Amino acid sequence: MVDGFGACRAKHMVSLGTGVLVPHVVAAVRRRYAIESTPLSVSDQHASPVMCSVHHQAFLHVLLQHTDSKMAAYVYTSLKLHIDPEKFYVEALDSNELMIIDRVSYEITLVENKGQIPPSAITRTIFGIMGVVRLIASPYLIVITKVSKVGDVEHHPIWRVEDTQVIPYTRSSDHLNDQQKQANHDYLRMIEEVLRQNGYYFSSTYDLTHTQQRLNNTSAEFLTFPLYERADQRFVWNGHLLREFTSQPELHRFILPILHGYVIVRQCHVNQRPFKLVVISRRCCYRAGVRYYMRGADFEGHTANYVETEQIMDYEGNRGSFVQTRGSVPLHWSQRPNLKYKPTPIISTALKQQDGFQRHFDSQIVLYGRQINVNLLDQKGFENKLVRAYEDAVKNYQSDNIRIESFDFHRECRALQWHRLSLLMDRLAEDQAKMGYYLCRSDGSVARLQEAVFRTNCIDCLDRTNVVQSMIARRSLQSQLQEVGILSLGERLEDHTGFEFIYKNLWADNADALAKQYAGTGALKTDYTRTGRRTISGLLMDGYNSAIRYMKNNFYDGFRQDAIDLFVGNYIVDEAECINKPCPLQQPRSVRYTVLPFFLLIALSMCFICLLIPAADWSLQLLYVLFWGMASITTLAVVYYNGIEFVDKPKLTQAKAKKE
């Protein structure tokens, strides 16, 4: 039986995006009301929708007036960590609450601070708790020890994590054998590797994981939920680390959701009128990974390198927002490194391509509305197979809510003809005009809603994607500034050189940050994003970054992929590893992995020695040079042919490369 307030609640619930409730929001609302809602009187149970709305607003007014401190939607970030041999004491400086973590039983309790902290405890200032990870030796507490302020969004401060500390529960590792100690050390290195990656952000009072439009379209009660409970779990990178806290709702003031990606806030002036420009890029944690080891879509429709990027304009209380997404081609395909500069993509023939594709776009349409897929892949060479498969999948989807616009970026812009990107922008102009943008007036009224989204991709969803997204976002911003009166009709942003410099560098910095997180280096083609043209220095920097990418992708990314899998919970460490269960980190390498590189080093050394040291008989010297030169070339060819055995491969969840 549904009570009157239940009927009201159903009426009041609205979508986060385009008319359909997001499942985790529905679950959060149900959890909240299951605890706190009370039935109205019998006469209220049959009230009309209008009366129901009146009752609802009255209850909301009372609820917000009398909400106690535990109900407020903010998280403690002014904290002291007191480390005792037996317990961790986390003291909230702006409250009398004290969280106690037992280092022996692992029990977590919340109590009133009545002087329980031992005077001998070591005290450190921290700014939040990222969570707890369980390794072989013990659990480890991860705390934020240094932050820097990025700026404010709607008067809420946004912080970037600058440094962290990983603290073991156990005081000694003497209970481990030598193999366990080595494995635990390797796992700990992985966690520290992920934490060293730049790009972790949080706010203790603002929900960074939702767009302006989604936040506006939720109920007022939803905005009072604890930050973690109402966060979009796609973008909470420490969700796995927080699981020991989220099982205890009373700890919600200590549960800090962390966003991974990029956030930048800039004060700008156009026509002597100041406004704030914000770019927030939210990386999804569901199919997280590195460049070549994470491609395509999984069975649930999550795609690699999926990023939601929101551009926010704030002028005298008028807030405009424009959202774009990027993500790997949503098919089952792989591109494992094998020492080649560009490994050939392999499209799976064993898996049902349309299932994952449909799940991906079903969820995207619910979240964002109509999908305009801007496909920047090459339409010749090995990328063309993906283009054809992608276009066929869109055709088979049979829906007016999705269309694909393919544009061969490299062919159209060859020989530095970057002006030809205007051809793509012209093709997208009608779609962009129809989709609009979100605009909320200073009085709180919503003037416009964004009703569709551009989903852009190239092979990596980095360099080409960055260029096109920045151009699309500029056109949207120009329309917003015209609507709020900063620009006159027909006036172009490109004519304001001071602003253009800020805008281009803002988007280029966003591109660099996302590229470093996925590919290991800054983005390519950022000279165009920064200056509007390609330069010689930009081409040289692209060459340097490409070389660094090659080295990292082939000889380091297996470790990085394992580190991410461990951090987000794709792999769970078993305490019995190296005792009665094998540790995946201790996999033996083939003999060729050691012998061939060693022989190659000897052959190359001998070749140079023969060249540098003169011999009495020049013909004999030439013979030696030819012999060791041929030995070097032959060994190098064997290594290259068996390249997949010499790259750094993941050892945890992706230990075996798929063979079609």
N, C-alpha and C positions, 0 to 999 in steps of 0.2 A: 504494500500500500504506500502510495506517495503522499506525503503531507503537503500542506499548502506552501510551506517554505521550499520544499523540494521542487514543486512546480515552478515557483519563482526562480529557484536556482537554475533550472533548466532553461528558463526564458533568458536569464541574465548571462548565461555562458555564451561566449562568442568565439570566433576563430582567431588564430594567431596570424592568419594570412589572407586566405581567399574564400572563406565560407565554410570550411570544414574543420572540426576540432582536431587538434594534434593529439595523438594518443597519450603522450606523457603528461600533457596538460590536463586532460580528462581525468587521468589517474590521480594527479595531484589534487584536483578539485574534490574528487571523491574521498580521498584520504582526509582532506581537511574537514569536510562536512560530516564525515562519519564520526569524527571526534567531537565537533563543536556545535553542529546544528541542533536545534531543539524544535519540536513540532509547535505550530501555532494553535490557537484555539480551534474548536470544531467549526465554528462559523467561518474562520479564515480558510479552512481547507477547501471550501467551494468558492473562493473568491475569484473574481474575473481577473484576466491578465493585467488589466490596468491597476486594480486594487492590489493584486499580487506585487506589482512593481512598487506601489506605494509602501506596502509592508516591508518589502526588500530594502528599499532605500532607508526606511526608518531603522531597521535592524542594523544596516551597514553604518549608519550614523552613530548608533549606540556602540557598535562593535569597535569602530575606530577611536571613539572617545575613551572607551574603558579598556582598550587592549593593554595588557600588562607588558613589562619589558621583554618577556620571553617571546612575545608574539611579533615584535617589530622585525622588519625585514632588513636587518643589517648584521654584520659579522664583526667580532672583535678583531682589531688589528693593532691595538696598543697592548702588548702582552709582555710579560716576563716569564722566562722559562727557568725554573729552579731545578737543577740536576742533583739528585741524591742517589747514593748507591742502590737504594731499593725502589725509588719512585721518581717519576717526572711530575713536577707541579707546574701547571700552566695557569698563571695568574692574569686575570683581566684587570687592567689598571683603571678602567672606567666603570667597574662593577665590583660587587663583592663575590662574584662567582669564581670558583677555583676548580679546575679540572685536574684530576689526579690519575696518572697512568702508572699502574704497577709493573715494574720491569721484570718481575718474576712470573706472576700469574697472567699478565697482559690485560688485566681487568681495568676498565675505564669508568671512573665515577665523577659525578658533578656534585660539589658540596658548597656550602657557604664558607667563605674565607674567614676562619676564626683563629688564625695564627698557627695553622698546621705545618707551615713550611719550616723545616729544620734550619737553624742559623748556619749550619755548616754546609748547606747546599750551595753549589756553584750557580750563580745567577747570570743570565744573558738576556738582552733585549731582543725580542723577535717581533715580526710583523704579520705573522700568520703561520698556520700549519698546512703544509701541502699534503700530508698524509703519512701512512705507515706502509712499508713494504717488507714482506717476510722473505728472508733469505735463509741459507743453510744454518748459519751461526745463531741467528735470532731475528726478531723483527727489528727494523730500523725506523726511527722517527725522523721525518724530513721537515725542517722548519725554514722559514724565510728570514734571513738575517740582514738583508740590505735591499732597499727599494729606492726608486726615483720616481718623482711625479711626472707623468706625461702631460697632464692637463685636466680640464674639467669638461664633463658632458652633462648638461642640464644642472650645473652647479655641484655635481658629484665628482670628487677627485678620482682619477684613474692612475693606477700605479703599475710600474714595470718592476719585475723581480730582477734584481741585480746579483744577488748571491744567496746561496742556501747552505745548510749544513745537514749532514746525514749522521745521526747519532744512534749507535747500537743500544739495544736494551741490555744485552749481556756485557759484562765488564771484561770478559776474557774469552779467547777462542781456544783455550787449552783443551776443551772437551772434544775438539774436532781432530780427525786424523789429517795427515798431510794432504791427501787428495781433496778432502773437504775444505781445508783452508785455502787451497789454490782455487777451487771452484767458487767459494764464497767471495774471494778477492776479485775474481773475474766478474761475478754478478754485481758486486759493489761498483766496480769500474763502469759497468754498463749504466747503472742508475746515475752515477756522477756524470757520465758522458751526456745523457739526456738533459740533466739539470744545467750543464754548461751551455747548452744551446740557448741562444738569445731568443726572446720573443714570448715570454710568459707575462701575462697581465691580469690584474684583478681590480675590483672595486668592492669596498665593504658595504656600500649603500646603493649601488646601481647594478642592474643586471646586464652585464656586457654581452651575454650570449644571445640576446634577442634584439631584433631590429626595432627601430622606432615604431614602425607600423604594427608589428606584432604586440609590442607593449601597449600601444594605444587601444588595440582591439581586445584586450583582456579586461576582465572585471576588476573592480577596485579591490575586492577581497583577494584576488590572485596576487596583487602587488604587495599584499601584507604577508604572503607566505615566506618562509625562510629562503634565502637566496639559492641554496643548493636544490631545494625541492622544486622550485619553479624554473630553474635554469634549463636551457635546451641541452640535453645530455650529449648531443652530437659534438658540442664544443667545450665540454668540461674535460680537460686533459688529465686531471688528477682524480677522476671519478673512481678508478680502481683503487687508488691509494687511500681514498676516504671511506672505503666500505666498512671499516671497523668503527667509524664514528657515525655513519648514516644509519646504522642499525639501532642507534640510541637517539631518538628525536630530541631529547632534552639538551643535546650537545650542539644544536644547530647554530648557536652563536659562535662556535669555534670551527664550523665547517665552511671553508673558503673555496669556492669554485674558481679554478684557474683557466684562463683562456690562453691558447697558443696561436700565434700568428703575428699580427702587427697592428698597433694603434698609434696614430699620430694626430695631434691637435695643433692647428695653426691659426693665428689671428691674421686676417687679411683685410685689405682695403681696396675697394673699387669705386671710382668716382667719389673719393674721399668719404666713403661710408664703410664703417668697420663691420665685419661679420666673422664668425668663427667657422672654420672648415675642419671637419674630422673625417678620417678614413679608418675604418675598423675592418680588418681581415681576420676571419674566424676559420681556423683549420679544423677539419673534422677528425675525430680520434678513432672512428670506426674502421677505417681501412688505412691506418697510418703506416708510414714507412718511407723508404728512400727511393731514389729515382728508378733504378732498374729492377729492384726487387719487389716493387709494389706498383702494379699496373692494372688497368681495367676495373671490372666490377666483380663483387663476390656474389654468392647465391642470394643474399638478402637485398642486393641492389645498391650497396654502398660502393663508392668508387674511390680510387686512389687519388691523392692530392686534391681532395675536394675542399674548396674554400668558398665561403660566403663573404663577399666584400660589400660593405655599406659605406656610402659617402653621405655625410650629414652636413647641412648648412644651417647655421643658427644666426638669425638677424633680428634683433630687437624682439626676441620671444617667438618669432616665426621660425619654425623648424622644418626644413625639407630633407628628405631622405631618398636615396636611390640605391637599390640593391642589385648586384650581379653575382653570379656564381661561376665557378670553374670546376672542372673535374675530368679525370681520364675518360676516354671513350668507354661508355658503359656496356662493354661486352667482355666476355671471358677471353683475355689474351695476356700474353707475357712477353718479356723482352730481357732475358737473363744476360748479364755481362759475360763475355767470353774472350776478352782482350781485343776484340774488334772495336773500332772507334764508334760505329753505330751498329749494334747487334740487330739482327732481323727480327721484327715482331712475329710471334707465332699465335695465330688465332685458333682457339680450341675447337676441335671437331667432335670431341667426346661429350661436351657439356651442352645443354640446351641454352642457346644464346638468348632467345626471346624471353625466358623466364626472369633472369636477372635484370635484363633491360627493362622489362615491364614493371618489375618491382621498383626499380630506380625512378622511373618517370611517374609512376602512380604516386609515390611519396612526394616528388618534386612538384607535381601539379597541385596536390593538396596544400603544400607549404607556400608555394609562390604563384600559382596560377599558370597561365599559358607559357610554354617553354619555347623560346627562340634559340635554337642551337647554332652557334656560330662556330663552324668547323674550319680550322686554319691549316689542316694537314696538307702535305704535298699530294697532288693528284697524279704524280708519276713516281716510280720507284717503289720501295717497300712500304711506304706509308699509304700508297693507293689502295692496298688490300683492306686497310682499316676504313678508308673512306667509303669504299663500296659496301662493306659489311655494315657500317654505321647507317648509310642511306637506306639500305635494304631493311634494317631493323626499324627505322622510323616509318617506312612505308607499311611494314607489317603491323605496326602498332595501331594503325587505322584510327587516328583521332585528330580532330581539329585543334586540340590543345597542344600540339607539338609540331614544329616544323624545323627543317634544317637548312641553313644557308652556308654552303661550302665555298671557301675562298682560298685558292692556292697562294698563300702568303709569299713564299719564296719565289715563285715564278712571276707573280704580278709585280713584286717589288725588287726584282733582280736588277743588278747594275745600279743600286742605290736609288731606284725610282720610287721613293717613299711617298711621293705625292699620289701614287695610285691607290693608296689606302682610302682615298676619297670615294673610289668606286664602291668599296664595301660599305662605307658610311651612307652613301646614297641608297644602297639596297636595303639598309636597315632603318632608314629614316621613317618609313610609314609604320613599321612595327613599334619603334620607340615612341612615336607620337600617340599611338593607341594605348601602349602600356602605361604611360604617364610616370608619375612619381608620387611619393607621399609628401603632403604638405599640411602642417598643423599651424593654424593662426595663433597669434599671441593671446587671444581670448579663449583658446582651448578648442575652438571649432576646427573640424577636419575639412579642408578645402579640396584635397585630392587624395586618391589612393593609387598605389602602384598595383596594376592588375595582371602583370606578366613579368617575365624575367629573361634576360639574356644569359644563356649558359654557354660559355666560351671554352674551347679546347684547342690545343695543338698536341704534339706527341708527348711533351712533358707538362703541358699546361703552365708554362712559365714565360718564356721570352716573348714569343709571338702573342700569347694571350695577354701579357701585361700591356703591350703596346696598344692593342685594340681596346681593352677595357678602359684604359685611361682616356682614349678618345671618345668612347661612348659616355663615360662619366662626365667629361667636360661639356658635352652637348646638353646633358640633363641639367647640369649646374647652371648653364647659361639660361635655360628656360626658367629655372627656379628664381634666379636673380632678376630676371625680367618681371616675373610675377609679383615679387615683393617690392619692386620699384628701385632696385639698385641699378639695373641696366634698363635702358629704354628699348623699345621694340626695334629690332634690326641691328642693335649694337652687339658687337662680338667681343667675347672674352680675350681672343687672340690679340686684340688691339691694345690691351692693357699689359704692357711688358713687365711691369713690376709684379703684378699678380701672376702672370704666366710663368715667371721664374720660380715663384713659390709653388705653384700648382704642379709644374712638371717635375720638380725635385721631390715633392711630396709623393707623387706616384712612382717615381723612380726608386725612392727609398723603400716604398712598399714592395716593389718588384724585387729588389735586392734581398730584403728580409725573407720573403717567401721562397726565393731561389736557394738561399743558404740553408734553409730548413729542409728542403726536399732534395736538392742536387749537390749541396756542399759548397757552392760558390755563389757569388753575386750573379744577378741576372745578366744575360746578354742583351745587346741592342738598347741598353739604357741611355746611351748617348743620344739616341733619337727621342726617347721619352723626356730627357732633360733639356735638349736644345731644339728639338723639332727637325733635326737633320743628322745624317750619319757623318762621322768624322774619322780621320786617320787614327787619332788616339783611341777612339772608341773601337775601331776594328782591331787594333793591337791589344786592347784590354779584353776584347772578346776572345782573341786567340789565347791569351794567357789563362783566362777563366776556363776555356775549353780544355786546355792541357791539364789544369788542376782537377777539373771534373773527371777527366779520363782516369787519372791516377786514383782519386778517391773512390770513384764508382767501381773500379776493378780490384783495388787492393785494400779497401777500408770499409766499404759499405755493408759487408756481411755483418761486421761487428755493430755498426750503427743500426741495422735492421733488428738484430737481436736485442739491442738496448731499448729500442722503441717498443718492441713486442713485450719485453719484461715490464716496462714502465706502465703501459696502458692495460696490462693484464691479459694479453694474448697467450702468455706463458706463465704458469704458476710454479715456483720453485718448490720442490719436495724436500723436506728436511732429511729424508732417508737417502738422498742422492750420495753416491760414492760409498754407501754402506751395503745396502741390499738392492739398490737400484742404480743403474748406470747414469752418469751425468752426460747430457748431450754435448757439453763443452769439450769433453775429453775424447773426441773422435780422432782416430789415427788418420794421418795423411798417407797417400800413396808414395811409393819410393820415388817415382818420377818427380813429385813435387819438390823433393830435396835435391836429387841428383842432377837433374837437367839444369836448373839455374846455377848450381855450383860449377858444372862443367862449362856452361856458357861464360861465366865469369873468368874461368881459367883460360878459355880459348881467346876471349877478347884481350885479356892481359898479355898473353903470349904474342898475339898479333901486334899489339902496340910496342912490346919490347923488341920484337924483330924489326920493326920499323925505325925505332929510335936508336938502337945500338948497331953501329956499322960492323959489317963482317968483312974479312979479307976477300972472300969470294962473293961478289954481288949476286951471281946466279944462285948460289946456295941460299943467300939471304932472301931472294925473291921466292924461292921454293918454300922456305919456312913461312913467309908472309902469306903465300897462297894457301898453304896447308891449314894454318890456323884461321885464316879468313874463311875458308870453306867450312871448317869445323864450327866456327861461330854462326855462319849463315844457316847451316844444316840444323844446328841445335835450336836456333831461334825459330826456324820454320816448324820444328817438332813442337816447341812450346806453344807457338801461335795456333797450330792445328788442334792441339789439345787444350786450348785456352780455358775452357770451363773448369779444368782441374787446377788451374793456377790462380784463379780469382778468389777473393775472400768471400766465402759463402756463409749465409746464416746457418746457425746450428740448432736453433730452438724450434720455432713453429714452421719454418720454411727450409728444413734441412735438405729436402730432396727437390730438385728442379723437376718440373713436370715435363714429361716427354710425350709428344703427340705421335 
